[in-house]
Amino acid sequence: MPLNERALQLKNWFTQWLEAHHRDWGALLSMQMVSGDASFRRYFRMFLPGRSLIAVDAPPQHENNPAFVAIASALRAHGLVTPEVFAWETEAGFLLLSDLGDRLLLAALKDSPVDVLYRQAMQQLLRMQECDRIPGWTLPLYDRLRLRDEMHLFHDWFISKYLGLTLDFEAHAILDNALESVLEQIQCWPVCFVHRDFHARNLMLLDNGELGIIDFQDAVQGPFNYDLISLLRDAYVVWPKQQVQRWMLEFAAELRQCGRLQGMGDTEFLRSCDWMSVQRHLKILGIFARLCLRDGKPGYLQDMPLVFAYLRDELQRLPALDGFAHWLDKQIIPAFESKSGRTLPVLPE
């Protein structure tokens, strides 16, 4: 496939860097696009004799490259595996990273012991949460305003733009009251480092069996259970509810052992995970709609039914949101199924 202008600029930048800093590595043999993602970033594998590197096209007007560089360094210093940043062209938005391979945790789950991999991921998460200092970068607060704005994506992009619905006064009140109830719960919890997208597509299983972490540039200081929800109620893969609960309780036990979950029993911890799930899944439905309508990425629509199934399930355990759950069942979910031609899956027990 012919390279576009940005890719050619990236290739030329890499070639110049190679000539200036690592002539002993040999010449560039080939350049292969690895992937784009839900953002504006694109990744290319640069093949050299006996090694490969990852070159990233991350336009600075769209991507937070200073955060990526600082957080990558801090997490590596904290004993976690992230891509090493070899070079960074700030004005163009080009980065050169170590190559963590191409085996996502999502793919590895098909032929590897699931319990082992998820426990490994949770151990990485525990360590990542302890990374409370990022030299050269201050983690933004995942505060009430940001959490609320994310949930409003559900109305602005999913309900209004994707479904094409206009809510009346009563429906707006139901939605607004639900969002306020979620925020009231979240603001009472401990905070820590939050990746914000810690799931099976952003974890790499390396050849040595370690897990590498990617896509962390949007990290914040926020709710202690957010990343656990991202991992265990993943929009791209589903596990039996009893198994997920067991993993959650194992994580809670680890938090208590570290002295980071005082005064919260198992039942309260599980309910906190349900409340956090509501926030994340409303946000995801809005983001998936936006990716389709604004960014021309309709593939994310196929993952909406699972996200809705999660949302419906967790609402059943939150009596304070019964009115919201009833409204979703009667008005929004039927509209979604009619629009998309898809039905919600039944979550395995």
N, C-alpha and C positions, 0 to 999 in steps of 0.2 A: 504494500500500500504506500503510495507517495506520501512524503511528509509535508504537513502544512507549514506555514511560515514560522509559527511558534516552535514547532518540533525541530525545524532546521536550525533555528537560533539556539535551541537547547543542545543540539548535537554539536554545533560549532563551539559553544561555550565549554562543553565537556572535553572536546578535542584539545582546545587551548589549555584547559586545566591539566589534562593528562600530560601534555608536552612540557608544561612548566614544572610539574610536581612529581610525576611518576613515569618518566620516560622508560624506566626499567620494566614497567608492566607490559610494554608492547603497545601496538596500535589497536584502535577500535576495530573489532571484527564485524559486528553487526549491532543494530539497535532495534528492539522489538517492543511495541506497546504492550504493557502488561494489563492495564485497566484504567478506566476512569471510575469515579465513584459518585456518591450523591452530591458532591461539591463540584467545584470548578477544577479540581486537581486532576492531572493525568500522570501516569507512571510509566516509565520506559526502562526496560532492562538493557544495560549496556554490556555487551559481551567482549571480554578481553581474553588473551591467551591464559587459560587456567583459572580465571576468576570472572565474576560479574558484579556490577554495581547497579543501583537503582537511581535514575535521574528523574526528578520530579518537576513538572511544569505546574507551578502554583502561583497564578497571577496575583500580585500583591494587593491589587484593589479589591480582591475577593477573599483572599486567604490570609490567615494570621500566621505568617511565617516566623516572626520573632518569637511568638509563643511556642511554636513547634520546636524550634531550635533550643530554647531555654528548657522546656519541659523534658525533651528527649535527654538532655545532659543530666538534669536533676534525677530523673528516674533511673538512668544508668548508674549514677553515683549511689543510688539507693539500693542497688543490687538487682534491678529489674532489667530485662532484655528489651531494648528498643533499638530502632535503627540508629547507627552512629552517623552523625552529620560530618562528612568530609569537606564539603564546600557549600557556600551559600552566596548566590548573587542577589543582593537585596533589591536592586531596582527592577530587574527583569522578573524576579520571582522564580529563580531556578535553584534547586537543591540537589546535592549528590549524597546518597545514603548508602550504607552497607546493605547487602541483599539478604533478607531474612528467608528467602525461598518463596515458594508459591503454594504451600499447603496450609490452607485456612483450617482453623479448628472445626468449622462447620463441615468441611469435607472429611476430616479425620474421624468425626463422630460416627461415620458409617461403618468403620472397620476397626475401631479401637475401643477399649473398655471405657464406657461413658462415665461411670463413677470416678474412675481414676482421673480422667481429664477434667471433670468439673471440680473435683477436689483440688486439683493442681491450679485451676483457674481461680478458685476462691482463695487459695494461699497467696497467689500473686496479687489478688485484690486487697487482701489484708495488708500486705506489705506496701502496696501503692497508697493505701489510705493513710499510712504513716508519713508519707512524704509531704511535710508541711512547709517546706521552704524551697522556693524555686529561684536560685540566683539569677538576677537580671530580669525577673518577671514577677508580677504580683497576680495571683489568681483572682479573677473577679468573683464577687459573691453571687451565689445562686440564690438571690434574695426573692422576696415575695413578688416584686414587680416582674422579674424575669420569669419566674415560675408561672405567674398569671398570664403573661404575654404568650408564653408557649401554649398554654391551654386554649387561649383565644384563637390559635391557629385552627382548632377544631371547628369553630364557627366560621371564621373568615375564609378558610380555604376548603374545608370539607363540606360543611353544610351550605354555605352561601354559594361558593364558586363551583364545587364539584356536583353537589346534589341540585343546586339551583333553587334552594328553598329560602323563603323570607319568613323569619320567625315573628309571630305575634307577641304582644306584651306578655302573655302568660308563659309562653315558651321561653322567652328571654329571661323571665324571672326564675324559671326552673333551672335553666343552665347557669345563670349567674350565682344563684344560691348554692348550687353544687360546687362550683369553682371556689367560692368563698369557704365552704366547709372543708374542702381539700387543703386549702392554704392554711386554715386555722390549725389543722393537724400537723402539717409539715413544719411550721415555724417553731414547734416545741422540741424538735429532735436535735441530737448532736450533729455537728458538721465536721467535714474532713475533705481531703482531696477527692474530687469526683471527675472521672474521665468523661462521662456524659454519653458514651456510646460503647460501653464495655460489653461486647457480645461476640458470638462465634464467627462473625465476619471480620472482626478487628483483633483477633488473636491468631497468631501463627504457630503451628507446631513445627519446631525446628528438627533437623536431622539428629541432634543430640538428645531429643526428647523434651527440651525446654519449651516454654511458651514465650513467644515474643509479642509485645504490645504495640499496636499502631494506632494512628488516627486520634491522637490525644490532644491536638492543638486547641480544642475548645474546652479544656478542663477548667473547672471552677472549684470554689470552696462551697460545699453544699451538703444536702442530707446524706446521712451515713448509709442509707439503704438503697440509694438510687442506682448505683452500679450493680448491686446484687440483683435488682429487678431486671436491669438490662440483660444480665447474663442468663438468669433462670427463666424469665418469661420473655424469651427472645422472639422478635417478630419473624424470624426466619426458620425456627425449629421449635417443636413442642414436645414436652415430656409429660408423663403421667403426673397428675396433681399431687398424689401422695409422695412420689419421688422428689418433686420440687419442694414440697414442704419439709421433707427430711433433710435436703440440702440446706434449706433456709435455717433450720434449727441447728444444724451442724455449724453454720456460719455464726449464728448467735452465740453458741457455746464458745467458739474461738474468740469472739469479741469480748465476752465476759472474762475469759482467761487473760486477755490483754488488758483488762480493766477499763474497757471502752463501752460497756453496756450495763451500767449500774442502774438498778431500780426498774428494770423492764423485764418482765417474765416472758415466757414463750408465747403465750396467747397474745399479749400486747405487741410483741415483736411481729408476729404474723399479721396482725391487723395493721400495723404500721406499713408493712410491705404491701398490703392491699390498697391502702390510701395512696402510697407512692406510685403504685401501678396505675391507678386511675389517672394521675397527673401525666405519667409518661405515655400512656396509651392514647389519651386524648391528643397529646402533642404529636405522636407519631401519625395518627390518622390525618391530622392537618398537614404534616410535612409530606406524607406520601401523596396527598392530593396536590400539594404545591409542586412537587417534583414532576408529577404528570402534566399539570396544566401550564406551569410557568417554564419549566426546564425541559419539557419534551422527553420525559423518562417514564413512560406508562408502565414499565415492568413492575414498578412498586405497587401497582393496584392489585396484583395477584396476592400480595401479602396482607392486604387489608382485612379479609375475613378472619384470619387468625387473630389479628390485633383486636377486632371487635369481639371475638369469642373470649379472649382474655378479659376484656373490659366488662362484658356481661357477667362473667364468672366472679370477678372480684367484687362487683357491685352487690351480688347476692349475699355477701358477708358483711356489708356495710349498711345497716338499717337506716342510718341517717340520710342515705342517698336513695331510699326507696322510690321517691317521687321522680327523681332523675332517671332511675333504672326503668320505671314504668314508661316514661316518656320516650326513652330510647327504643324500647321494645315495640311500642305502638306507632311511633312516628318515623324515627330515624333509620332503624335497621330495615324495616320494610322498604323504605325509599332507596336505601343503599342496595338491597338485593335486587330490586326492580331495575335500578340504573345500571348495575354492574353485571347482572345475570349470574351472580355468584351467591351461594348460600353459606352461612356461617358453619364452620366445622363444630363437632362436639368434642370438647377437650377430653382426652383420655383420663380415666380415674387413676 
